[in-house]
Amino acid sequence: MQGRAMLVACWALLLLALGPAQGAVPTRVQPDTSVQKQEKDLYIGAIFPINGTGGWLGGQGCLPAALMALEDVNAEPNLLPGYRMKMPYNDSQVRK
């Protein structure tokens, strides 16, 4: 059951990061070419079970999945206009 809990936790992180966009209606945003706007950093901290002596082995896949989701969010200019998401992460080093 512990493995299922870790899977749910990983999915919850991804859904929190992408959740608001799932029900949004796509809109067109006209770029303002007169002024170069600098993007602001939006940080989401994360802890993943990458190494350790116990826990869920599938936890090692959470980090690559989260990084891929982060790339997708940052690549979509209409999703978070004016912001660039960054994700500092750490290894929880799960132990039994």
Secondary structure by P-SEA (a helix, b strand, c coil): caaaaaaaaaaaaaaaaccccccccbbbbbbccccbbbbbbbbbbbccccccccccccccaaaaaaaaaaaaaaacccccccbbbbbbcccccccc
